[in-house]
Amino acid sequence: MSGKDARKIVIGMPLKNGAKTLRRAVKSVLEQKDVKRNIILFIVNDNSSDNWRDEIKDFIDDNRIVIKNVNIGLIYKVRNFINDYIKNNIKNVDYIGRLDADDYLASDDVLSRLEQIMDKYNPDAIIAGNKLAIGNKIIERINYAEKKLLDFDYLKDKLEKMTRGNPLGELPSCNTFIKPSVVIKYKNVESAEDHWFTVDLLLNKDRYNIYIAENILYSVYSLNGELTNQNRKNSNYIKSRKKLLNYFCNEVKI
């Protein structure tokens, strides 16, 4: 379907000096196959100072790419801006996804596979899994989405592992699609804002129909991000995860 009335899947991409990896990320979206809905890649450039436009100059005029320049500075605010802008300014959006500029989609059919779930189950949210990479090398550990995440005792165990820096506790938080009707926001935290978002989503499992796509790996997530490394060095990495565990326990009274 094409034209102004076409249904859409919009992928939001925050960008801050991501020239080195941006082209790979953009190509992974534009090269998706057999997707019935229109795909829109919404890039929000938060005051970058590198040559990111040069890296995708042959894609800039592609009508599947929308670029918005902002000066926000805080990643949680950028993520909320992306979701709010899509909801308020892009018509006929069925689902909103996310992809960071240093990550990329795991295969060229992943959106068509997710679309099959959208068509068959019409969920309010979908959580898939992801591969992990250091530099250009994919490592053996895979971050699967598990239906057990809907079990609060299991989720608590995962969050406790995260507070100890155990990578097996990490949630598949970079692989979420939501309908525009989902009103959850990213919280003002110094690290792991995506994990907070996922926990809030799971806490609302009675309000929203959440589909856990156990057999789908949506993205290849980079462990080389500048913000991630900075947070690990200054202890925000663990601090935020401990706050998240306490928040979760208070919300579910366990």
C-alpha positions in Angstrom: 0.0 0.0 0.0 1.2 3.5 -0.8 0.0 7.0 -0.5 -1.2 9.2 2.4 -3.6 6.6 3.7 -1.0 3.8 4.0 -0.6 2.0 7.3 2.9 2.5 8.7 5.5 1.0 10.9 7.8 3.8 12.2 11.2 3.2 13.6 12.6 6.0 15.8 16.4 6.5 15.8 18.1 9.0 18.2 21.3 10.3 16.7 24.2 11.9 18.5 27.5 11.9 16.5 26.8 8.4 15.1 28.5 8.9 11.8 30.7 5.7 12.1 27.8 3.3 12.4 24.8 5.2 11.0 25.0 3.9 7.5 24.8 0.3 8.5 21.8 1.0 10.8 19.9 2.9 8.1 20.6 0.3 5.4 19.4 -2.5 7.6 16.0 -0.7 7.8 15.7 0.3 4.1 16.7 -3.2 3.0 13.8 -5.0 4.8 11.8 -7.3 2.5 8.2 -8.3 2.1 6.7 -5.7 4.5 3.1 -4.8 3.6 3.0 -1.6 5.7 5.0 1.4 4.7 8.3 1.6 6.7 9.3 5.1 8.0 12.7 5.7 9.6 12.5 8.7 11.8 15.9 10.0 12.6 16.2 12.6 15.4 19.5 14.4 15.3 20.3 15.8 18.7 22.9 18.5 17.9 25.5 16.2 16.3 28.8 17.8 15.3 30.2 15.0 13.1 29.7 14.3 9.4 26.7 11.9 9.7 24.9 13.5 6.8 27.8 12.6 4.5 27.6 9.0 5.5 24.0 8.6 4.3 24.0 11.3 1.6 22.7 8.9 -1.0 19.7 8.0 1.3 18.8 11.5 2.5 16.1 12.0 -0.1 14.5 8.6 0.3 10.9 9.2 1.1 11.1 6.5 3.8 13.4 8.7 5.9 12.2 11.6 8.0 14.9 13.7 9.8 14.2 16.1 12.6 17.0 18.3 14.2 16.7 19.0 17.9 18.8 20.4 20.7 17.7 18.3 23.7 20.8 16.7 25.3 19.3 14.0 27.5 18.6 10.6 25.9 15.4 9.8 27.8 14.0 13.1 26.6 15.0 12.4 23.0 13.3 9.0 23.2 10.1 10.5 24.6 10.3 13.2 21.9 10.5 10.6 19.2 7.5 8.6 20.4 5.4 11.8 21.0 6.3 13.3 17.6 5.4 10.1 15.8 2.1 9.9 17.6 1.2 13.5 17.0 2.6 14.2 13.5 2.7 11.0 11.5 -0.6 9.6 10.3 -1.8 6.0 10.2 0.9 4.6 12.4 0.2 1.0 13.5 3.4 0.4 15.4 6.4 2.4 16.7 9.8 0.7 17.0 13.2 1.8 17.9 16.8 1.3 16.7 19.8 3.1 17.9 22.3 4.4 15.4 25.1 2.1 16.6 22.8 -1.0 16.3 21.2 -2.6 13.2 18.4 -5.0 12.3 19.5 -8.7 12.7 18.1 -9.8 9.3 16.3 -8.5 6.2 13.1 -10.3 7.0 12.7 -9.3 10.7 10.1 -6.6 10.1 8.0 -8.9 7.9 8.1 -11.6 10.7 7.0 -9.0 13.3 4.3 -7.8 10.9 2.9 -11.3 10.8 2.5 -11.1 14.6 0.9 -7.7 14.3 -1.6 -9.0 11.8 -2.4 -12.2 13.6 -2.5 -11.1 17.3 -2.9 -7.3 17.1 -0.9 -6.8 20.3 -0.4 -3.5 22.0 3.3 -4.2 22.3 5.8 -6.7 21.0 9.1 -7.6 22.7 11.6 -9.5 20.6 15.2 -10.5 21.3 18.6 -9.4 20.1 22.1 -10.5 19.2 25.1 -8.7 20.7 28.2 -7.4 19.1 31.6 -5.9 20.3 33.0 -3.9 17.4 32.1 -5.6 14.2 32.0 -9.1 15.8 28.8 -10.8 17.0 29.4 -12.6 20.3 27.9 -15.9 21.3 25.6 -14.6 24.0 22.1 -13.9 22.7 19.5 -11.8 24.6 16.3 -13.7 24.0 12.8 -12.5 24.7 11.1 -15.0 27.0 7.4 -15.3 27.9 8.6 -15.8 31.5 9.3 -12.1 31.6 5.5 -11.8 32.2 6.0 -13.7 35.5 7.0 -11.1 38.1 9.0 -13.6 40.2 11.1 -14.4 37.2 11.4 -10.7 36.3 12.5 -9.9 39.8 15.3 -12.6 39.5 16.4 -11.0 36.2 16.5 -7.5 37.8 18.5 -8.8 40.8 21.1 -10.3 38.4 21.3 -6.9 36.7 22.2 -5.2 40.0 25.2 -7.6 40.3 26.3 -6.8 36.8 25.4 -10.2 35.5 24.9 -10.0 31.8 22.3 -12.8 31.9 20.0 -10.5 33.7 19.9 -7.9 30.9 16.4 -7.4 29.5 15.8 -7.4 25.7 14.8 -3.8 26.0 16.0 -2.5 22.6 13.6 -4.6 20.7 10.2 -3.2 21.6 7.3 -2.2 19.3 4.3 -0.3 20.7 1.0 0.9 19.3 0.6 4.7 19.5 -2.0 4.1 22.2 0.6 2.9 24.7 1.3 5.9 26.9 4.4 4.7 28.8 7.3 7.2 29.0 11.1 6.8 29.4 12.1 7.9 32.8 14.6 10.5 33.9 17.4 8.1 34.9 21.2 8.3 34.2 21.5 4.8 32.8 19.2 1.9 31.6 16.3 4.1 30.6 15.3 1.4 28.1 15.2 -1.2 30.9 13.0 1.1 33.0 10.6 1.5 30.0 10.4 -2.3 29.5 9.7 -2.9 33.2 7.0 -0.3 33.2 5.5 -2.0 30.2 5.6 -5.4 31.8 4.1 -3.9 35.0 1.1 -2.9 32.8 0.6 -6.4 31.4 -3.1 -6.3 32.6 -3.6 -3.0 30.8 -1.8 -3.9 27.5 -1.7 -7.0 25.5 2.1 -7.8 25.3 3.3 -10.3 22.8 6.7 -11.9 23.6 8.3 -12.9 20.3 10.5 -15.6 21.6 11.7 -16.8 18.2 12.6 -13.4 16.7 15.9 -11.6 17.1 15.2 -8.1 16.1 18.5 -6.3 16.3 22.2 -6.6 16.8 22.9 -4.5 19.8 26.3 -2.9 20.2 28.2 -3.1 23.5 30.6 -0.3 22.4 28.3 2.6 22.9 30.0 5.7 24.3 27.2 6.4 26.8 27.2 2.7 28.0 30.9 2.7 28.6 30.7 6.1 30.4 27.9 4.8 32.7 29.9 1.7 33.5 32.9 3.7 34.4 31.1 6.1 36.7 29.0 3.4 38.5 25.7 4.8 37.1 25.4 1.4 35.4 24.8 -0.5 38.6 23.2 2.4 40.5 20.4 2.8 38.1 19.8 -1.0 38.0 19.5 -1.1 41.8 17.0 1.7 41.7 15.0 -0.2 39.1 14.9 -3.3 41.2 13.6 -1.3 44.2 11.1 0.5 42.0 9.8 -2.8 40.7 9.5 -4.4 44.1 7.6 -1.4 45.5 5.2 -1.5 42.5 4.4 -5.2 42.9 4.8 -5.3 46.7 7.3 -8.1 46.7 
